[in-house]
Amino acid sequence: MRPRPAQFGAGFRTSGGGAWRAGALAALVLAGGTLSGCAPRIAPDAHAPPFATKPYEPFSTAAVVAIALREWRQWGQLVDDDPPGTRPPLAPEDKPERQPGYWQRVGEYWWLGLDAGSPESAWTGKHDAAGRVFPANRDGAFAWSAAFVSYVMRIAGAGAGFPYAADHAAYINAAARMTGNASTRWVVNAERVEAYAPQPGDLICLGRGWAASLRFANLPTAEPFPAHCDIVVSPPVAGQISVVGGNVNDAVTLKHVPVGPDGRLATPDGIVLDTRWPWFVVLRVIPLAPPPLAQRLIDLNAG
């Protein structure tokens, strides 16, 4: 866990990350002489199937919802609307992510969701990159909720339009830069919870731990922060939306989130309606326009 910064602000910075990366880069240069002397670069989507990389059909929020719900069904259609911390923790041997069939599925989220060559891409629900079983009480170091979101976006055909990552902060910040016109390359845009009603296929996000007090105005941040995002899978019904998230109770789980009559997570003055979770940003997913037919035929026949 990173130390909590003294205060939040636009571009707040936490200690340690930059120095570590600088040291790692220096070591890499010393070991290999130059970066150009390293092993050939692996294509980021080298692990993804052709139907997702070409893609066979344009990326859409309908595909995002369908894939998220498919995974939820595979994990037993679990629902948890309880306040956080009120359910007794599972015994290590009972955690779904460590059961046969499920630890491998988590491994597929890592392998397919993250860019090929990422150190985390060889993890599973109970193994590190060397295939060693890690203790169940250390699973926080192998949290896979962002890998789940990355997997859904990759398989839905987002291609190079989504910033696949092992932590939610990476794509929250990327979406915030899109909103601030500092980037135009991503299919996600950050929206204020009091100004935009989340739609099926969008993501709703919260800060965790010391970042629970993070607000939209703090985005983008200069360093990662602990967070969680869920995928919206339904329009409002009876004053609530349904969302699906990975690594919730060590599984893929659905929960219901209250919204106002306008479908928004917060009142106009920014008061979040859900008293359980501090949602602070919606990531609006932007469907990609289909390419011209001639280009699609070229792409489908490439290679």
TORGU-945415 format. One record per residue (C-alpha): z negated, x, y negated. Coordinates in nm, 3 decimals, decimal comma. Layout:
[drenkol [Z X Y]]
...
This chain:
[drenkol [0,000 0,000 0,000]]
[drenkol [0,090 0,138 -0,341]]
[drenkol [-0,187 0,162 -0,602]]
[drenkol [-0,191 -0,125 -0,851]]
[drenkol [-0,049 -0,029 -1,192]]
[drenkol [-0,277 -0,056 -1,492]]
[drenkol [-0,068 -0,339 -1,637]]
[drenkol [0,257 -0,517 -1,581]]
[drenkol [0,542 -0,500 -1,823]]
[drenkol [0,917 -0,485 -1,820]]
[drenkol [0,997 -0,182 -1,613]]
[drenkol [0,641 -0,112 -1,494]]
[drenkol [0,610 0,196 -1,276]]
[drenkol [0,383 0,278 -0,984]]
[drenkol [0,285 0,629 -0,887]]
[drenkol [0,419 0,844 -0,609]]
[drenkol [0,759 0,698 -0,520]]
[drenkol [0,975 0,904 -0,754]]
[drenkol [0,801 1,228 -0,669]]
[drenkol [0,840 1,165 -0,297]]
[drenkol [1,210 1,093 -0,330]]
[drenkol [1,263 1,400 -0,545]]
[drenkol [1,083 1,617 -0,291]]
[drenkol [1,278 1,466 -0,002]]
[drenkol [1,606 1,528 -0,182]]
[drenkol [1,510 1,887 -0,255]]
[drenkol [1,423 1,941 0,111]]
[drenkol [1,753 1,791 0,217]]
[drenkol [1,949 2,021 -0,014]]
[drenkol [1,752 2,326 0,104]]
[drenkol [1,806 2,236 0,468]]
[drenkol [2,175 2,156 0,442]]
[drenkol [2,278 2,372 0,151]]
[drenkol [2,454 2,085 -0,027]]
[drenkol [2,470 1,714 0,017]]
[drenkol [2,838 1,742 0,096]]
[drenkol [2,748 1,950 0,400]]
[drenkol [2,556 1,666 0,561]]
[drenkol [2,681 1,464 0,857]]
[drenkol [2,968 1,224 0,786]]
[drenkol [2,852 0,913 0,604]]
[drenkol [2,822 0,600 0,816]]
[drenkol [2,978 0,282 0,677]]
[drenkol [2,693 0,054 0,564]]
[drenkol [2,829 -0,236 0,770]]
[drenkol [2,908 -0,030 1,081]]
[drenkol [2,660 -0,235 1,288]]
[drenkol [2,787 -0,576 1,177]]
[drenkol [3,035 -0,785 1,380]]
[drenkol [3,392 -0,828 1,253]]
[drenkol [3,348 -1,199 1,179]]
[drenkol [3,086 -1,102 0,918]]
[drenkol [3,250 -0,794 0,772]]
[drenkol [3,603 -0,924 0,716]]
[drenkol [3,474 -1,207 0,695]]
[drenkol [3,656 -1,464 0,904]]
[drenkol [3,540 -1,737 0,664]]
[drenkol [3,419 -1,706 0,302]]
[drenkol [3,048 -1,652 0,243]]
[drenkol [2,873 -1,980 0,166]]
[drenkol [2,525 -2,119 0,114]]
[drenkol [2,596 -2,363 0,398]]
[drenkol [2,629 -2,065 0,633]]
[drenkol [2,304 -1,915 0,498]]
[drenkol [2,118 -2,240 0,572]]
[drenkol [2,275 -2,285 0,916]]
[drenkol [2,188 -1,931 1,028]]
[drenkol [1,831 -1,950 0,895]]
[drenkol [1,774 -2,282 1,076]]
[drenkol [1,931 -2,145 1,394]]
[drenkol [1,682 -1,859 1,395]]
[drenkol [1,394 -2,096 1,320]]
[drenkol [1,490 -2,308 1,620]]
[drenkol [1,510 -2,000 1,839]]
[drenkol [1,151 -1,911 1,748]]
[drenkol [1,024 -2,255 1,855]]
[drenkol [1,053 -2,454 1,528]]
[drenkol [0,716 -2,338 1,399]]
[drenkol [0,579 -2,505 1,083]]
[drenkol [0,289 -2,376 0,871]]
[drenkol [0,185 -2,568 0,560]]
[drenkol [-0,174 -2,441 0,565]]
[drenkol [-0,318 -2,245 0,272]]
[drenkol [-0,295 -1,869 0,329]]
[drenkol [-0,577 -1,714 0,527]]
[drenkol [-0,701 -2,040 0,675]]
[drenkol [-0,552 -1,993 1,022]]
[drenkol [-0,739 -1,759 1,258]]
[drenkol [-0,541 -1,441 1,324]]
[drenkol [-0,361 -1,416 1,656]]
[drenkol [-0,479 -1,172 1,918]]
[drenkol [-0,248 -0,869 1,932]]
[drenkol [-0,114 -0,967 2,273]]
[drenkol [-0,030 -1,318 2,142]]
[drenkol [0,179 -1,219 1,841]]
[drenkol [0,525 -1,373 1,885]]
[drenkol [0,703 -1,068 1,742]]
[drenkol [0,572 -0,856 2,032]]
[drenkol [0,672 -1,094 2,313]]
[drenkol [0,971 -1,030 2,544]]
[drenkol [1,284 -1,173 2,390]]
[drenkol [1,133 -1,181 2,042]]
[drenkol [1,065 -0,813 1,976]]
[drenkol [1,429 -0,754 2,063]]
[drenkol [1,533 -1,028 1,822]]
[drenkol [1,340 -0,860 1,543]]
[drenkol [1,520 -0,540 1,643]]
[drenkol [1,849 -0,720 1,585]]
[drenkol [1,736 -0,823 1,236]]
[drenkol [1,671 -0,457 1,158]]
[drenkol [1,987 -0,328 1,326]]
[drenkol [2,227 -0,583 1,181]]
[drenkol [2,054 -0,663 0,853]]
[drenkol [1,998 -0,315 0,715]]
[drenkol [2,273 -0,069 0,635]]
[drenkol [2,375 0,151 0,928]]
[drenkol [2,190 0,479 0,913]]
[drenkol [1,880 0,331 0,751]]
[drenkol [1,566 0,479 0,911]]
[drenkol [1,430 0,128 0,973]]
[drenkol [1,743 0,003 1,150]]
[drenkol [1,615 0,125 1,489]]
[drenkol [1,280 -0,059 1,463]]
[drenkol [1,191 -0,367 1,670]]
[drenkol [0,905 -0,613 1,661]]
[drenkol [0,681 -0,355 1,827]]
[drenkol [0,868 -0,020 1,834]]
[drenkol [0,927 0,250 1,577]]
[drenkol [1,260 0,430 1,540]]
[drenkol [1,175 0,665 1,829]]
[drenkol [1,107 0,373 2,064]]
[drenkol [0,731 0,420 2,058]]
[drenkol [0,515 0,108 2,068]]
[drenkol [0,307 0,093 1,750]]
[drenkol [-0,040 -0,068 1,752]]
[drenkol [-0,041 -0,438 1,665]]
[drenkol [-0,287 -0,372 1,382]]
[drenkol [-0,024 -0,151 1,216]]
[drenkol [0,249 -0,411 1,209]]
[drenkol [0,215 -0,439 0,831]]
[drenkol [0,391 -0,103 0,809]]
[drenkol [0,682 -0,258 1,001]]
[drenkol [0,697 -0,591 0,816]]
[drenkol [1,035 -0,751 0,882]]
[drenkol [1,058 -1,047 0,643]]
[drenkol [1,311 -0,869 0,416]]
[drenkol [1,508 -0,756 0,722]]
[drenkol [1,530 -1,122 0,824]]
[drenkol [1,675 -1,223 0,486]]
[drenkol [1,915 -0,929 0,499]]
[drenkol [2,025 -1,030 0,850]]
[drenkol [2,095 -1,389 0,744]]
[drenkol [2,298 -1,276 0,442]]
[drenkol [2,493 -1,018 0,644]]
[drenkol [2,580 -1,258 0,926]]
[drenkol [2,670 -1,530 0,674]]
[drenkol [2,940 -1,297 0,539]]
[drenkol [2,794 -1,172 0,211]]
[drenkol [2,952 -0,834 0,284]]
[drenkol [2,907 -0,578 0,007]]
[drenkol [2,780 -0,852 -0,226]]
[drenkol [2,415 -0,841 -0,113]]
[drenkol [2,170 -0,550 -0,160]]
[drenkol [2,041 -0,531 0,199]]
[drenkol [1,695 -0,374 0,208]]
[drenkol [1,371 -0,334 0,401]]
[drenkol [1,173 -0,470 0,104]]
[drenkol [1,221 -0,788 -0,096]]
[drenkol [1,175 -0,611 -0,429]]
[drenkol [1,512 -0,440 -0,390]]
[drenkol [1,714 -0,760 -0,403]]
[drenkol [1,478 -0,936 -0,645]]
[drenkol [1,538 -0,653 -0,891]]
[drenkol [1,911 -0,651 -0,819]]
[drenkol [1,925 -1,024 -0,894]]
[drenkol [1,730 -0,970 -1,216]]
[drenkol [1,982 -0,708 -1,328]]
[drenkol [2,257 -0,959 -1,261]]
[drenkol [2,079 -1,209 -1,486]]
[drenkol [2,042 -0,945 -1,755]]
[drenkol [2,412 -0,853 -1,727]]
[drenkol [2,320 -0,501 -1,616]]
[drenkol [2,512 -0,562 -1,293]]
[drenkol [2,791 -0,791 -1,176]]
[drenkol [2,828 -0,691 -0,813]]
[drenkol [2,577 -0,913 -0,630]]
[drenkol [2,584 -1,271 -0,499]]
[drenkol [2,228 -1,336 -0,621]]
[drenkol [2,108 -1,418 -0,971]]
[drenkol [1,741 -1,435 -1,075]]
[drenkol [1,630 -1,765 -1,229]]
[drenkol [1,303 -1,879 -1,384]]
[drenkol [1,100 -2,120 -1,170]]
[drenkol [1,053 -2,356 -1,465]]
[drenkol [1,421 -2,357 -1,562]]
[drenkol [1,618 -2,382 -1,237]]
[drenkol [1,585 -2,608 -0,932]]
[drenkol [1,638 -2,411 -0,610]]
[drenkol [1,926 -2,531 -0,395]]
[drenkol [1,982 -2,495 -0,019]]
[drenkol [2,077 -2,135 0,051]]
[drenkol [1,880 -1,995 -0,244]]
[drenkol [1,571 -1,774 -0,208]]
[drenkol [1,229 -1,839 -0,360]]
[drenkol [1,004 -1,536 -0,400]]
[drenkol [0,645 -1,441 -0,473]]
[drenkol [0,452 -1,122 -0,533]]
[drenkol [0,191 -1,017 -0,278]]
[drenkol [-0,132 -0,822 -0,305]]
[drenkol [-0,160 -0,650 -0,640]]
[drenkol [0,181 -0,792 -0,737]]
[drenkol [0,066 -1,156 -0,707]]
[drenkol [0,038 -1,173 -1,087]]
[drenkol [0,396 -1,055 -1,137]]
[drenkol [0,602 -1,285 -1,358]]
[drenkol [0,972 -1,331 -1,429]]
[drenkol [0,938 -1,143 -1,758]]
[drenkol [0,837 -0,830 -1,565]]
[drenkol [1,174 -0,811 -1,391]]
[drenkol [1,347 -0,586 -1,313]]
[drenkol [1,070 -0,341 -1,224]]
[drenkol [1,112 0,035 -1,209]]
[drenkol [0,950 0,068 -0,868]]
[drenkol [0,916 -0,148 -0,555]]
[drenkol [0,636 -0,402 -0,526]]
[drenkol [0,501 -0,604 -0,230]]
[drenkol [0,673 -0,942 -0,214]]
[drenkol [0,797 -1,217 0,013]]
[drenkol [1,103 -1,444 -0,007]]
[drenkol [1,190 -1,757 0,187]]
[drenkol [1,531 -1,922 0,228]]
[drenkol [1,564 -2,280 0,100]]
[drenkol [1,706 -2,494 0,381]]
[drenkol [1,687 -2,847 0,238]]
[drenkol [1,720 -3,039 -0,088]]
[drenkol [1,404 -3,210 -0,217]]
[drenkol [1,268 -3,483 0,009]]
[drenkol [0,957 -3,674 -0,096]]
[drenkol [0,874 -3,415 -0,361]]
[drenkol [0,911 -3,104 -0,150]]
[drenkol [1,171 -2,861 -0,023]]
[drenkol [1,180 -2,691 0,318]]
[drenkol [1,201 -2,313 0,333]]
[drenkol [1,231 -2,070 0,623]]
[drenkol [1,097 -1,715 0,624]]
[drenkol [1,070 -1,426 0,863]]
[drenkol [0,749 -1,248 0,966]]
[drenkol [0,545 -1,555 0,870]]
[drenkol [0,268 -1,568 1,130]]
[drenkol [0,465 -1,292 1,307]]
[drenkol [0,757 -1,530 1,365]]
[drenkol [1,032 -1,720 1,185]]
[drenkol [0,848 -2,015 1,034]]
[drenkol [0,926 -2,317 0,816]]
[drenkol [0,703 -2,447 0,539]]
[drenkol [0,724 -2,720 0,277]]
[drenkol [0,696 -2,636 -0,091]]
[drenkol [0,619 -2,896 -0,359]]
[drenkol [0,867 -2,945 -0,645]]
[drenkol [0,876 -3,171 -0,950]]
[drenkol [1,099 -3,475 -1,003]]
[drenkol [1,364 -3,236 -1,136]]
[drenkol [1,347 -3,026 -0,816]]
[drenkol [1,191 -2,727 -0,990]]
[drenkol [0,899 -2,522 -0,860]]
[drenkol [0,713 -2,529 -1,192]]
[drenkol [0,649 -2,750 -1,493]]
[drenkol [0,834 -2,673 -1,819]]
[drenkol [0,537 -2,464 -1,934]]
[drenkol [0,557 -2,247 -1,621]]
[drenkol [0,274 -2,393 -1,411]]
[drenkol [0,373 -2,354 -1,045]]
[drenkol [0,319 -2,677 -0,852]]
[drenkol [0,238 -2,505 -0,522]]
[drenkol [-0,131 -2,416 -0,537]]
[drenkol [-0,105 -2,198 -0,225]]
[drenkol [0,162 -1,947 -0,325]]
[drenkol [0,250 -1,780 -0,660]]
[drenkol [0,627 -1,834 -0,663]]
[drenkol [0,765 -1,654 -0,968]]
[drenkol [1,142 -1,629 -0,928]]
[drenkol [1,431 -1,813 -0,764]]
[drenkol [1,726 -1,608 -0,645]]
[drenkol [2,029 -1,830 -0,693]]
[drenkol [2,287 -1,749 -0,427]]
[drenkol [2,643 -1,760 -0,560]]
[drenkol [2,911 -1,849 -0,303]]
[drenkol [3,206 -1,614 -0,312]]
[drenkol [3,546 -1,752 -0,405]]
[drenkol [3,784 -1,722 -0,108]]
[drenkol [4,040 -1,442 -0,151]]
[drenkol [4,409 -1,526 -0,175]]
[drenkol [4,567 -1,615 0,159]]
[drenkol [4,784 -1,303 0,160]]
[drenkol [4,478 -1,080 0,116]]
[drenkol [4,292 -1,266 0,393]]
[drenkol [4,578 -1,208 0,632]]
[drenkol [4,581 -0,838 0,546]]
[drenkol [4,202 -0,814 0,597]]
[drenkol [4,208 -1,002 0,929]]
[drenkol [4,480 -0,775 1,065]]
[drenkol [4,336 -0,450 0,932]]
[drenkol [4,251 -0,195 1,195]]
